[in-house]
Amino acid sequence: MTHPALSGDLENSMISKVLTEFMIDLAAAMARDDYETRRKRQAQGIQKAKALGKYQGRKPDLQLRENVALLLSEGKSWSQIQHLLGCSRSTIAKVKKSGAV
């Protein structure tokens, strides 16, 4: 048998388990570090664009909001609107709150 756990060698099995857990922890730490670096760089880019007056932010999808308002006025449920338009409940809430209905 080639696998240590099957051969009954408890010491090799424990070492293998510890090494596997270490590798998983290391990969998770590297992924987290990469995520934080990307978020920091994105924030720096946005801050720089704002300072230059070039930052516009994400524009709302006016056509989607118009369709949500239409379906709300027809009395459709939020779940039906989500299914039909593929939008989030927060988008529906924003349209309803804005008084477009």
RAZI-V806957 format. One record per backbone hydrogen bond with DSSP energy under -0.5 kcal/mol. CO is the residue of the C=O (numbers start at 0). NH is the residue of the N-H. E is the energy in kcal/mol with one decimal. If there is no record, write none. Layout:
# RAZI-V806957
[[CO/NH/E] [CO/NH/E]]
This chain:
# RAZI-V806957
[[2/5/-0.6] [2/6/-1.4] [3/7/-0.7] [3/8/-1.1] [7/9/-1.4] [8/12/-2.0] [9/13/-2.3] [10/14/-2.2] [11/15/-2.4] [12/16/-2.2] [13/17/-2.6] [14/18/-2.6] [15/19/-2.3] [16/20/-2.4] [17/21/-2.4] [18/22/-2.5] [19/23/-2.1] [20/24/-2.5] [21/25/-2.7] [22/26/-2.4] [23/27/-2.3] [24/28/-2.3] [25/29/-2.3] [26/30/-2.3] [27/31/-2.3] [28/32/-2.3] [29/33/-2.3] [30/34/-2.3] [31/35/-2.6] [32/36/-2.3] [33/37/-2.4] [34/38/-2.2] [35/39/-2.2] [36/40/-2.4] [37/41/-2.2] [38/42/-2.3] [39/43/-2.2] [40/44/-2.2] [41/45/-2.3] [42/46/-2.4] [43/47/-2.4] [44/48/-2.4] [45/49/-2.4] [46/50/-2.1] [47/51/-1.5] [48/52/-0.5] [48/53/-2.6] [48/54/-1.1] [49/52/-0.9] [59/61/-1.2] [60/64/-2.3] [61/65/-2.2] [62/66/-2.2] [63/67/-2.5] [64/68/-2.4] [65/69/-2.2] [66/70/-2.4] [67/71/-2.6] [68/72/-2.3] [69/73/-1.3] [70/75/-2.3] [71/74/-1.3] [76/80/-2.3] [77/81/-2.7] [78/82/-2.2] [79/83/-2.8] [80/84/-2.8] [81/85/-2.1] [87/91/-1.6] [88/92/-2.6] [89/93/-2.3] [90/94/-2.1] [91/95/-2.6] [92/96/-2.8] [93/97/-2.0] [94/98/-0.6] [94/99/-1.4] [95/98/-0.9]]
